[in-house]
Amino acid sequence: MTITPVADMVAAARARITQIPATEALTLTDDPDVVFVDLRDVRERKNGYVPGSFHCPRGMAEFWVDPASPYHKDIFAQDKRFVFYCASGWRSALTVATLQDMGFVASHITEGFGGWTAAGGPVAHPEQRD
């Protein structure tokens, strides 16, 4: 059995999706038509997140986006620009590629939350209100 390396899967996903560098994503923070979606595990989110971001666990993304799913979340039915992120941009690249296959338009932060913080992006913490 041959296993396709996840790095190859991420590279293939990145080649066909819209990527937004963290520095560009920072310019979108005040746009009311942009929704940042945090795919990280709730334990990762405890260390901080993009202020105002919507938390969507990676394993639920397809189910929450699909309007025919019993798990659908209304936020994904809004006429907004969705920018997904994870820690380093790998999970979000795979997620956005899958959502694109479903017909859902989205992009992701190329370098993930790590790139966001390295670029000086604001960070909210669970004990803070957004």
Backbone as JSON Lines, residues from 0, in Angstrom:
{"i":0,"aa":"M","n":[0.84,-1.17,0.0],"ca":[0.0,0.0,0.0],"c":[0.89,1.24,0.0]}
{"i":1,"aa":"T","n":[0.53,2.19,-0.85],"ca":[1.25,3.46,-0.92],"c":[0.38,4.56,-0.34]}
{"i":2,"aa":"I","n":[0.94,5.27,0.58],"ca":[0.22,6.38,1.23],"c":[0.68,7.69,0.57]}
{"i":3,"aa":"T","n":[-0.28,8.51,0.19],"ca":[0.05,9.83,-0.34],"c":[0.41,10.71,0.85]}
{"i":4,"aa":"P","n":[1.59,11.3,0.84],"ca":[1.98,12.17,1.96],"c":[1.04,13.37,2.07]}
{"i":5,"aa":"V","n":[0.71,13.72,3.3],"ca":[-0.19,14.85,3.52],"c":[0.41,16.14,2.94]}
{"i":6,"aa":"A","n":[1.72,16.26,2.95],"ca":[2.35,17.45,2.36],"c":[2.02,17.56,0.88]}
{"i":7,"aa":"D","n":[1.95,16.42,0.19],"ca":[1.57,16.42,-1.23],"c":[0.11,16.82,-1.4]}
{"i":8,"aa":"M","n":[-0.74,16.36,-0.5],"ca":[-2.16,16.71,-0.56],"c":[-2.34,18.21,-0.33]}
{"i":9,"aa":"V","n":[-1.61,18.76,0.62],"ca":[-1.69,20.2,0.9],"c":[-1.19,21.0,-0.31]}
{"i":10,"aa":"A","n":[-0.09,20.56,-0.9],"ca":[0.45,21.27,-2.08],"c":[-0.55,21.25,-3.22]}
{"i":11,"aa":"A","n":[-1.21,20.12,-3.43],"ca":[-2.22,20.02,-4.5],"c":[-3.41,20.92,-4.2]}
{"i":12,"aa":"A","n":[-3.83,20.96,-2.94],"ca":[-4.94,21.83,-2.56],"c":[-4.57,23.29,-2.77]}
{"i":13,"aa":"R","n":[-3.37,23.67,-2.33],"ca":[-2.93,25.06,-2.46],"c":[-2.84,25.51,-3.91]}
{"i":14,"aa":"A","n":[-2.57,24.57,-4.79],"ca":[-2.43,24.92,-6.21],"c":[-3.76,25.28,-6.85]}
{"i":15,"aa":"R","n":[-4.87,24.95,-6.2],"ca":[-6.16,25.18,-6.83],"c":[-7.15,26.01,-6.01]}
{"i":16,"aa":"I","n":[-6.68,26.56,-4.9],"ca":[-7.57,27.37,-4.06],"c":[-7.03,28.8,-3.97]}
{"i":17,"aa":"T","n":[-7.86,29.68,-3.41],"ca":[-7.43,31.06,-3.18],"c":[-6.75,31.14,-1.83]}
{"i":18,"aa":"Q","n":[-5.5,31.6,-1.86],"ca":[-4.74,31.77,-0.64],"c":[-4.55,33.26,-0.38]}
{"i":19,"aa":"I","n":[-4.63,33.64,0.87],"ca":[-4.44,35.04,1.25],"c":[-3.28,35.08,2.24]}
{"i":20,"aa":"P","n":[-2.21,35.78,1.89],"ca":[-1.12,35.94,2.86],"c":[-1.63,36.63,4.13]}
{"i":21,"aa":"A","n":[-1.03,36.31,5.25],"ca":[-1.47,36.88,6.52],"c":[-1.48,38.41,6.48]}
{"i":22,"aa":"T","n":[-0.48,38.99,5.84],"ca":[-0.43,40.47,5.78],"c":[-1.64,41.04,5.05]}
{"i":23,"aa":"E","n":[-2.11,40.34,4.04],"ca":[-3.31,40.79,3.32],"c":[-4.56,40.53,4.16]}
{"i":24,"aa":"A","n":[-4.59,39.39,4.85],"ca":[-5.75,39.07,5.7],"c":[-5.95,40.14,6.76]}
{"i":25,"aa":"L","n":[-4.86,40.7,7.25],"ca":[-4.96,41.76,8.26],"c":[-5.76,42.96,7.76]}
{"i":26,"aa":"T","n":[-5.72,43.22,6.48],"ca":[-6.45,44.36,5.92],"c":[-7.95,44.1,5.85]}
{"i":27,"aa":"L","n":[-8.37,42.87,6.1],"ca":[-9.79,42.5,6.01],"c":[-10.5,42.52,7.36]}
{"i":28,"aa":"T","n":[-9.78,42.79,8.43],"ca":[-10.37,42.66,9.77],"c":[-11.54,43.59,10.04]}
{"i":29,"aa":"D","n":[-11.58,44.72,9.4],"ca":[-12.67,45.67,9.64],"c":[-13.79,45.58,8.61]}
{"i":30,"aa":"D","n":[-13.68,44.63,7.71],"ca":[-14.69,44.47,6.66],"c":[-15.85,43.63,7.19]}
{"i":31,"aa":"P","n":[-17.04,44.22,7.31],"ca":[-18.18,43.47,7.86],"c":[-18.65,42.33,6.96]}
{"i":32,"aa":"D","n":[-18.17,42.3,5.73],"ca":[-18.56,41.23,4.81],"c":[-17.58,40.07,4.8]}
{"i":33,"aa":"V","n":[-16.61,40.09,5.7],"ca":[-15.63,39.01,5.8],"c":[-15.84,38.26,7.11]}
{"i":34,"aa":"V","n":[-15.89,36.94,7.0],"ca":[-15.99,36.08,8.18],"c":[-14.73,35.23,8.25]}
{"i":35,"aa":"F","n":[-13.97,35.39,9.33],"ca":[-12.82,34.53,9.57],"c":[-13.33,33.28,10.28]}
{"i":36,"aa":"V","n":[-12.91,32.11,9.79],"ca":[-13.36,30.84,10.35],"c":[-12.15,30.08,10.89]}
{"i":37,"aa":"D","n":[-12.17,29.82,12.17],"ca":[-11.09,29.12,12.86],"c":[-11.38,27.63,12.89]}
{"i":38,"aa":"L","n":[-10.55,26.86,12.22],"ca":[-10.73,25.4,12.14],"c":[-10.01,24.63,13.24]}
{"i":39,"aa":"R","n":[-9.25,25.33,14.04],"ca":[-8.42,24.64,15.03],"c":[-9.25,23.99,16.12]}
{"i":40,"aa":"D","n":[-8.64,23.05,16.77],"ca":[-9.25,22.38,17.92],"c":[-9.5,23.4,19.02]}
{"i":41,"aa":"V","n":[-10.51,23.18,19.8],"ca":[-10.87,24.12,20.87],"c":[-9.69,24.33,21.82]}
{"i":42,"aa":"R","n":[-8.85,23.32,22.0],"ca":[-7.68,23.47,22.88],"c":[-6.66,24.45,22.28]}
{"i":43,"aa":"E","n":[-6.55,24.48,20.96],"ca":[-5.65,25.44,20.31],"c":[-6.21,26.86,20.43]}
{"i":44,"aa":"R","n":[-7.5,26.96,20.32],"ca":[-8.16,28.28,20.36],"c":[-7.97,28.96,21.72]}
{"i":45,"aa":"K","n":[-7.75,28.17,22.76],"ca":[-7.52,28.74,24.1],"c":[-6.29,29.63,24.14]}
{"i":46,"aa":"N","n":[-5.38,29.43,23.2],"ca":[-4.15,30.22,23.14],"c":[-4.33,31.51,22.35]}
{"i":47,"aa":"G","n":[-5.53,31.76,21.88],"ca":[-5.82,32.97,21.13],"c":[-6.41,32.66,19.78]}
{"i":48,"aa":"Y","n":[-7.09,33.65,19.23],"ca":[-7.76,33.5,17.93],"c":[-7.96,34.87,17.31]}
{"i":49,"aa":"V","n":[-8.29,34.88,16.04],"ca":[-8.59,36.13,15.34],"c":[-9.86,36.71,15.97]}
{"i":50,"aa":"P","n":[-9.8,37.95,16.44],"ca":[-10.99,38.54,17.06],"c":[-12.21,38.47,16.14]}
{"i":51,"aa":"G","n":[-13.33,38.03,16.71],"ca":[-14.57,37.94,15.95],"c":[-14.68,36.71,15.07]}
{"i":52,"aa":"S","n":[-13.67,35.86,15.07],"ca":[-13.72,34.68,14.2],"c":[-14.78,33.69,14.69]}
{"i":53,"aa":"F","n":[-15.28,32.91,13.74],"ca":[-16.27,31.88,14.03],"c":[-15.52,30.56,14.17]}
{"i":54,"aa":"H","n":[-15.77,29.84,15.25],"ca":[-15.09,28.57,15.46],"c":[-15.87,27.44,14.81]}
{"i":55,"aa":"C","n":[-15.2,26.73,13.9],"ca":[-15.79,25.58,13.21],"c":[-14.76,24.46,13.26]}
{"i":56,"aa":"P","n":[-14.94,23.47,14.12],"ca":[-13.97,22.38,14.18],"c":[-13.77,21.73,12.8]}
{"i":57,"aa":"R","n":[-12.55,21.42,12.47],"ca":[-12.2,20.86,11.15],"c":[-13.11,19.71,10.75]}
{"i":58,"aa":"G","n":[-13.42,18.85,11.65],"ca":[-14.23,17.68,11.33],"c":[-15.69,17.97,11.02]}
{"i":59,"aa":"M","n":[-16.14,19.2,11.29],"ca":[-17.54,19.55,11.04],"c":[-17.73,20.48,9.85]}
{"i":60,"aa":"A","n":[-16.67,20.97,9.24],"ca":[-16.76,22.0,8.2],"c":[-17.74,21.63,7.09]}
{"i":61,"aa":"E","n":[-17.58,20.48,6.5],"ca":[-18.45,20.09,5.38],"c":[-19.91,19.98,5.81]}
{"i":62,"aa":"F","n":[-20.13,19.49,7.01],"ca":[-21.49,19.31,7.52],"c":[-22.14,20.64,7.88]}
{"i":63,"aa":"W","n":[-21.37,21.56,8.4],"ca":[-21.91,22.87,8.78],"c":[-22.16,23.74,7.56]}
{"i":64,"aa":"V","n":[-21.39,23.55,6.5],"ca":[-21.55,24.35,5.27],"c":[-22.73,23.86,4.43]}
{"i":65,"aa":"D","n":[-22.96,22.58,4.38],"ca":[-24.0,21.99,3.53],"c":[-25.4,22.32,4.03]}
{"i":66,"aa":"P","n":[-26.19,23.1,3.25],"ca":[-27.53,23.46,3.71],"c":[-28.47,22.26,3.83]}
{"i":67,"aa":"A","n":[-28.14,21.14,3.2],"ca":[-28.98,19.95,3.31],"c":[-28.62,19.09,4.52]}
{"i":68,"aa":"S","n":[-27.56,19.43,5.19],"ca":[-27.11,18.66,6.35],"c":[-27.92,19.03,7.59]}
{"i":69,"aa":"P","n":[-28.23,18.06,8.43],"ca":[-28.91,18.39,9.69],"c":[-28.03,19.22,10.63]}
{"i":70,"aa":"Y","n":[-26.76,19.32,10.33],"ca":[-25.82,20.07,11.17],"c":[-25.51,21.47,10.62]}
{"i":71,"aa":"H","n":[-26.16,21.83,9.53],"ca":[-25.91,23.12,8.86],"c":[-25.98,24.28,9.84]}
{"i":72,"aa":"K","n":[-25.02,25.22,9.68],"ca":[-24.99,26.45,10.48],"c":[-25.36,27.62,9.57]}
{"i":73,"aa":"D","n":[-26.31,28.42,10.01],"ca":[-26.81,29.54,9.21],"c":[-25.73,30.53,8.79]}
{"i":74,"aa":"I","n":[-24.67,30.65,9.57],"ca":[-23.62,31.6,9.22],"c":[-23.07,31.33,7.83]}
{"i":75,"aa":"F","n":[-23.03,30.06,7.42],"ca":[-22.47,29.7,6.12],"c":[-23.45,29.93,4.97]}
{"i":76,"aa":"A","n":[-24.66,30.32,5.28],"ca":[-25.64,30.66,4.23],"c":[-25.64,32.16,3.94]}
{"i":77,"aa":"Q","n":[-24.86,32.91,4.71],"ca":[-24.8,34.36,4.52],"c":[-23.99,34.72,3.28]}
{"i":78,"aa":"D","n":[-24.33,35.84,2.7],"ca":[-23.61,36.34,1.53],"c":[-22.38,37.1,2.03]}
{"i":79,"aa":"K","n":[-21.37,36.34,2.44],"ca":[-20.15,36.9,3.02],"c":[-18.93,36.28,2.32]}
{"i":80,"aa":"R","n":[-17.79,36.86,2.59],"ca":[-16.52,36.3,2.13],"c":[-15.95,35.5,3.31]}
{"i":81,"aa":"F","n":[-15.69,34.23,3.1],"ca":[-15.21,33.36,4.17],"c":[-13.72,33.1,4.02]}
{"i":82,"aa":"V","n":[-12.99,33.38,5.1],"ca":[-11.54,33.17,5.13],"c":[-11.25,32.2,6.28]}
{"i":83,"aa":"F","n":[-10.83,31.01,5.92],"ca":[-10.55,29.96,6.9],"c":[-9.09,30.02,7.35]}
{"i":84,"aa":"Y","n":[-8.85,29.57,8.56],"ca":[-7.47,29.43,9.03],"c":[-7.36,28.31,10.04]}
{"i":85,"aa":"C","n":[-6.14,27.79,10.15],"ca":[-5.78,26.81,11.16],"c":[-4.47,27.29,11.77]}
{"i":86,"aa":"A","n":[-3.66,26.42,12.3],"ca":[-2.4,26.85,12.93],"c":[-1.37,27.28,11.9]}
{"i":87,"aa":"S","n":[-1.17,26.47,10.85],"ca":[-0.09,26.76,9.89],"c":[-0.53,26.79,8.44]}
{"i":88,"aa":"G","n":[-1.81,26.59,8.17],"ca":[-2.32,26.66,6.81],"c":[-2.48,25.33,6.1]}
{"i":89,"aa":"W","n":[-2.18,24.25,6.77],"ca":[-2.33,22.93,6.14],"c":[-3.79,22.46,6.2]}
{"i":90,"aa":"R","n":[-4.36,22.42,7.4],"ca":[-5.75,21.97,7.54],"c":[-6.7,22.89,6.78]}
{"i":91,"aa":"S","n":[-6.43,24.19,6.82],"ca":[-7.33,25.12,6.13],"c":[-7.22,24.96,4.62]}
{"i":92,"aa":"A","n":[-6.05,24.65,4.09],"ca":[-5.92,24.42,2.65],"c":[-6.74,23.2,2.24]}
{"i":93,"aa":"L","n":[-6.63,22.12,2.99],"ca":[-7.4,20.91,2.68],"c":[-8.9,21.17,2.81]}
{"i":94,"aa":"T","n":[-9.29,21.91,3.83],"ca":[-10.71,22.21,4.05],"c":[-11.27,23.05,2.91]}
{"i":95,"aa":"V","n":[-10.56,24.11,2.55],"ca":[-11.06,24.99,1.49],"c":[-11.14,24.24,0.16]}
{"i":96,"aa":"A","n":[-10.19,23.36,-0.12],"ca":[-10.26,22.56,-1.35],"c":[-11.51,21.67,-1.34]}
{"i":97,"aa":"T","n":[-11.79,21.06,-0.21],"ca":[-12.99,20.21,-0.11],"c":[-14.26,21.04,-0.25]}
{"i":98,"aa":"L","n":[-14.3,22.18,0.42],"ca":[-15.49,23.04,0.32],"c":[-15.67,23.57,-1.09]}
{"i":99,"aa":"Q","n":[-14.57,23.86,-1.76],"ca":[-14.63,24.29,-3.16],"c":[-15.23,23.18,-4.02]}
{"i":100,"aa":"D","n":[-14.86,21.94,-3.75],"ca":[-15.44,20.79,-4.47],"c":[-16.95,20.71,-4.26]}
{"i":101,"aa":"M","n":[-17.4,21.19,-3.1],"ca":[-18.83,21.19,-2.78],"c":[-19.56,22.37,-3.43]}
{"i":102,"aa":"G","n":[-18.81,23.33,-3.98],"ca":[-19.41,24.52,-4.58],"c":[-19.43,25.73,-3.66]}
{"i":103,"aa":"F","n":[-18.79,25.62,-2.51],"ca":[-18.74,26.72,-1.54],"c":[-17.49,27.55,-1.81]}
{"i":104,"aa":"V","n":[-17.66,28.86,-1.92],"ca":[-16.55,29.75,-2.21],"c":[-15.9,30.2,-0.91]}
{"i":105,"aa":"A","n":[-14.6,29.97,-0.8],"ca":[-13.85,30.36,0.4],"c":[-12.38,30.48,0.04]}
{"i":106,"aa":"S","n":[-11.63,31.06,0.96],"ca":[-10.18,31.15,0.82],"c":[-9.59,30.82,2.19]}
{"i":107,"aa":"H","n":[-8.26,30.85,2.27],"ca":[-7.63,30.59,3.56],"c":[-6.39,31.45,3.73]}
{"i":108,"aa":"I","n":[-5.99,31.62,4.99],"ca":[-4.77,32.34,5.3],"c":[-3.6,31.39,5.08]}
{"i":109,"aa":"T","n":[-2.76,31.72,4.12],"ca":[-1.68,30.85,3.68],"c":[-0.84,30.31,4.84]}
{"i":110,"aa":"E","n":[-0.43,31.19,5.75],"ca":[0.46,30.78,6.83],"c":[-0.28,30.45,8.12]}
{"i":111,"aa":"G","n":[-1.61,30.48,8.09],"ca":[-2.39,30.14,9.27],"c":[-2.28,31.17,10.39]}
{"i":112,"aa":"F","n":[-2.73,30.75,11.56],"ca":[-2.73,31.65,12.72],"c":[-1.31,32.04,13.12]}
{"i":113,"aa":"G","n":[-0.36,31.15,12.91],"ca":[1.04,31.48,13.19],"c":[1.51,32.66,12.35]}
{"i":114,"aa":"G","n":[1.12,32.67,11.08],"ca":[1.46,33.78,10.2],"c":[0.74,35.05,10.6]}
{"i":115,"aa":"W","n":[-0.51,34.88,11.04],"ca":[-1.31,36.02,11.5],"c":[-0.61,36.72,12.67]}
{"i":116,"aa":"T","n":[-0.2,35.94,13.67],"ca":[0.45,36.54,14.83],"c":[1.83,37.1,14.46]}
{"i":117,"aa":"A","n":[2.57,36.41,13.6],"ca":[3.88,36.9,13.17],"c":[3.77,38.23,12.42]}
{"i":118,"aa":"A","n":[2.64,38.44,11.73],"ca":[2.41,39.68,10.99],"c":[1.86,40.79,11.89]}
{"i":119,"aa":"G","n":[1.71,40.49,13.18],"ca":[1.23,41.5,14.12],"c":[-0.28,41.59,14.2]}
{"i":120,"aa":"G","n":[-0.97,40.55,13.76],"ca":[-2.43,40.55,13.79],"c":[-2.95,40.57,15.22]}
{"i":121,"aa":"P","n":[-4.09,41.21,15.43],"ca":[-4.68,41.22,16.77],"c":[-5.1,39.83,17.18]}
{"i":122,"aa":"V","n":[-5.01,39.56,18.46],"ca":[-5.35,38.25,19.0],"c":[-6.31,38.42,20.18]}
{"i":123,"aa":"A","n":[-7.41,37.71,20.13],"ca":[-8.35,37.69,21.26],"c":[-8.1,36.4,22.03]}
{"i":124,"aa":"H","n":[-8.46,36.43,23.3],"ca":[-8.29,35.25,24.17],"c":[-9.65,34.92,24.77]}
{"i":125,"aa":"P","n":[-9.87,33.65,25.11],"ca":[-11.18,33.26,25.63],"c":[-11.69,34.1,26.8]}
{"i":126,"aa":"E","n":[-10.8,34.61,27.63],"ca":[-11.26,35.42,28.75],"c":[-11.6,36.85,28.35]}
{"i":127,"aa":"Q","n":[-11.27,37.2,27.09],"ca":[-11.61,38.52,26.56],"c":[-12.88,38.43,25.72]}
{"i":128,"aa":"R","n":[-13.59,39.48,25.66],"ca":[-14.73,39.56,24.74],"c":[-14.24,40.18,23.44]}
{"i":129,"aa":"D","n":[-14.75,39.65,22.3],"ca":[-14.35,40.19,21.0],"c":[-14.88,41.58,20.79]}
